[in-house]
Amino acid sequence: MESVLRSIKSAQAEADALVQSAREDASRVVTEARRASTEIVNSATEAAQSDARATIDAARATAQKEADAVRVSGTAAAEQLAASAAERLPSAVDLLLSSIQDA
């Protein structure tokens, strides 16, 4: 009978040790999983931010090219208007003087 009780007590101690070991393993696995998930989230966040920066930079470059083209076009149009106005200035002055003299 004593032998059976010792055997039961020994089995109980082994079971308790196994349960404790399993709890420690589970805790370690959870900690490692949390660490890995944090790394994955951080990596994904960095990649998303990098992609966003690249997209914004590309959009800025495109907008700058369009703005430069509009500026060049506007400058050319302004120069044409100035040249046309300069060509017509003598005629306008003559017309104005003529209408003053006729009045």
C-alpha positions in Angstrom: 0.0 0.0 0.0 2.8 2.4 0.9 4.4 1.6 -2.4 1.3 2.5 -4.3 1.0 5.8 -2.4 4.6 6.7 -3.2 4.0 5.8 -6.8 0.9 8.0 -6.9 2.8 10.8 -5.2 5.7 10.5 -7.6 3.3 10.5 -10.6 1.6 13.6 -9.2 4.9 15.3 -8.9 5.9 14.4 -12.4 2.5 15.6 -13.7 2.9 18.9 -11.8 6.4 19.3 -13.3 5.0 18.6 -16.8 2.2 21.1 -16.3 4.7 23.8 -15.1 7.0 23.1 -18.0 4.0 23.3 -20.4 3.0 26.7 -18.9 6.5 28.0 -19.2 6.7 26.8 -22.9 3.3 28.4 -23.6 4.4 31.7 -22.0 7.6 31.7 -24.1 5.7 30.9 -27.3 3.2 33.7 -26.6 6.1 36.1 -25.9 7.9 35.2 -29.1 4.7 35.4 -31.1 4.1 38.9 -29.7 7.6 40.0 -30.5 7.3 38.6 -34.1 4.0 40.3 -34.6 5.4 43.6 -33.5 8.3 43.2 -35.9 5.9 42.4 -38.7 3.7 45.4 -37.9 6.7 47.7 -37.7 8.1 46.3 -41.0 4.8 46.8 -42.7 4.4 50.3 -41.3 7.9 51.2 -42.6 7.2 49.8 -46.0 3.9 51.6 -46.2 5.5 54.9 -45.2 8.3 54.4 -47.8 5.7 53.6 -50.5 3.7 56.7 -49.5 6.8 58.9 -49.6 7.7 57.5 -53.1 4.2 58.2 -54.4 4.2 61.7 -53.0 7.6 62.4 -54.4 6.5 61.1 -57.9 3.4 63.3 -57.7 5.4 66.3 -56.7 7.8 65.7 -59.6 4.9 65.4 -62.1 3.3 68.5 -60.7 6.6 70.5 -60.9 7.0 69.4 -64.6 3.4 70.6 -65.3 4.0 73.9 -63.5 7.2 74.5 -65.4 5.4 73.8 -68.7 2.6 76.2 -67.8 5.2 78.8 -66.7 7.0 78.5 -70.0 3.8 78.7 -72.0 2.6 81.7 -70.0 5.9 83.5 -70.4 5.8 82.9 -74.2 2.2 84.2 -74.3 3.1 87.2 -72.3 6.0 88.0 -74.5 3.8 87.7 -77.6 1.3 90.1 -76.1 4.0 92.6 -75.2 5.4 92.4 -78.7 2.0 92.8 -80.3 1.2 95.8 -78.0 4.6 97.4 -78.8 3.9 97.0 -82.5 0.4 98.6 -82.2 1.5 101.4 -79.8 2.4 103.9 -82.6 -0.9 103.3 -84.4 -2.8 103.7 -81.2 -1.0 106.9 -80.4 -1.7 108.2 -83.9 -5.3 107.3 -83.7 -5.6 109.0 -80.3 -4.0 112.2 -81.5 -6.1 112.1 -84.6 -9.3 111.8 -82.6 -8.2 114.7 -80.3 -7.4 116.9 -83.2 -10.7 116.2 -84.9 -12.7 117.0 -81.9 
